[in-house]
């Protein structure tokens, strides 16, 4: 506060009045300006350190070595920065990062200033081993006007203690185009991201057949992910009966496509290699896995039987499958049933996918429709036979966050208790993998899953999931619901 003397204009009154004038607004501006500068310095230092690490561990490459003329054994931060500034590319790198950070925080001034109710005032700095870290339950003594934060992106101590996590989160936001509407939301997402990263790292250090990786779901808690993406409804045979006029018996249709003398390979069959699988697509934020799974099966039928590589409309099914629930989930069998009612499907070009935007059903949006004649349930012990002779099949799976963060390998992770996601089985195979415990190669059999989460998920949109030689082992209750549609 500034101290001022105020005098009254009345001559008869010579007394003085002491007035304290608050300079809160100016102080706040200075506070956030300093915080902004400190944050920029921290990020620039981090980027410089990363750049130095890359250069240091590639000294054998003279082309990329910034510190070729150095004879110092210990390299300080000042030396790193000065050495980078001597390099033309290093100078450009630092300048670009400074400009990027300034631009980012100028455009997001609401994150810097916040609202009055969200101001954080530090009362005691890290005493009694109570500091702010993601990996501790206890936190620094922070006083707020309305609530406390365990995460504070404007606290330099917090940033220094969690520099690796903050930097990873920043990269994640840029790579996946994440935009959060408030500081509260960003803090919530950062906490979820940090927990997921810890789980991913721990898993990848274990002796497992598959690896996990960061993807667009990494800032979601499992509850958020489950509500948004795992929306397949549970199929109860006691309550749900198949429409006999539209469905067929498996034995009747397998006879048509498999003669007595035709044998099939139990080891490998991959419809991707036989032009029987259409490209990976992305259901985005709509809980429409059931639609993508069933439409993908119909596309494969047209590719296999009629040599037509089509892109059919999932959106038409989302809008017009009245037995299902649009973006809130559905059942595989109801989807095939409604396809017959609709007289087939339009192409995706004529009836495009719109994600969560509400749309009314328009069954007259196209002239030519691609129809199915019937559908059949696949017996649990005959998946490999059905895939080989009939084509890809629509199946359910009991997915968890292990499934969500799958990156590559043969999945054998944890499972949920109920079927909650729909995918397509497009083939199966075998890979010999070295076992560190037995010190020898072992045959690992798998099914090939086509998912609907884009090409960045898994092995370019696909997953290999563990089974046995005859396909009887069903990891995560794969195929508790299993159906195929036929166009002939």
C-alpha positions, 0 to 999 in steps of 0.5 A: 500500500502507498501512504498519502496525506490528504488535506481539507480545503476548508481553512478552518480545518487544518487537521490532516487525514491519513488515507491508505490507497490499495494498489491491488490491480497494479500489484496483481499485474506485476505478480502475473507478469513476474510469474509469466517471465519465470515460467518462460525462463523455466521452459526455456531452460528445460528446452535447452537442457533437452537440446544439450542432452541430445547433443551430448549423447550424439558426440560421435556425430560431428555434424550435429555436435554443438560442443565440439570445441569444448574441453570442460568436464562439467557443463553448467546451464550457462555454458549450455545456453551460451554454446547454443547461442553460438550455434545458428540452429541453437539460436533459432531453436531458443528464439522459436521456443520463447516466441512460442511460449509468449504467444501461448500465454498471451492468447490464454491470459485467462489462465495467467490471471484467473478469476478473483475466486481462484487466486492462490496465495502461498503462506508457507513455503515447503515446510515439514517436507510438505511440498507440491508433487504429483506423487505425494498426497500431502501438498504445500500449504496454500491459501485460496479465497475459495479453494485449494489447488494441488496443481499450480502451473504458475508456481515455479517450485511446482513446475521445477518438481514436476518438470518432466510431467509438465513438459510431457503434458505440454507436448501431449496437448500440442500433438493432440490439439487439446484445448481446455476451457478453464484452469480447473479443467486443465489441472484435472486433465494434468492429474489424470495424464500424470497417473496414466503416464505412470501406469504406462511406464510401469507396464512397459517395464514389465515382462508383457507381450504388449506395450502401452503408449500415450494417445488421445485418451491419456488425459481422461480418467477411466470413468470418463473414458468408459462413459464416453467410449465403452458404450456397447449394451449388454446382450441378454439372450433370455430377454432378447430373441433373434428375429427368425425371419431375418436371421439365419442359422450358422450351420445353414450358411457355413454349408453354403461357403464351406464344402466338405473337402475344404480345409482351412489354416488354423495358424493364419488367415488375414483378410487385410492381405486379401483385400477384404478390409476397408480402411480404419476410421474414427468414431471420434467423441460419439459412443458409436462403436456398435455402428462402426463394427457392424458397418465395417462387417458389411463393407467387408462382405461387399469387398469379398463377395463383389470386389467393391471397396465401399465406405458406407454410412455409420451416421445413417445407422446412428441416426436411424437404428431405432432399437439402439441409442445413437451416441449412447450405445447400442447392440450389434444384433439390433444394428443388423436387424435395423439395417434390413428395416432401412433397406440398406445403407447409403455411402458415407459420402452421401450420408457423412459422419458428424460425430456428436452433432444432432441429426434427424434420421433421413432414410431418403438421403440417397437413391442407391442403398447397399443392403444385407440379406441376413445375419447369423450368430457365430458359435463360440468354438468356431470363430476361426472357421467363420473368419476363414469362410465367411469373412470378418465378424462383429464382436464384443469385448470387455475393455479396460484402460489397458485396452485403451492405451494399447500400442503394439504387441499381442494384448493379454491385459486386464479385462472388465466384467461386462462386454462394453465395446464392439470391434471387428475380427478380421483375421488371426495369426501366430508369432514366435516370441522369445521368452526370457524365463524359458530362454527359448522361442514360444508360439503365441497365437492371436486374433486380429482386431479392427478398432474404430479409434483412428490409425494413431491407436494401436498398430495403425488402428488394429490390435493383436489379441492373445488366443490359442491355436484353435481360437478357443481362448478368448482374452477379455471375453472376446466375442461374447456377442459375435455376429456376421451379416451376409449380402447373398 
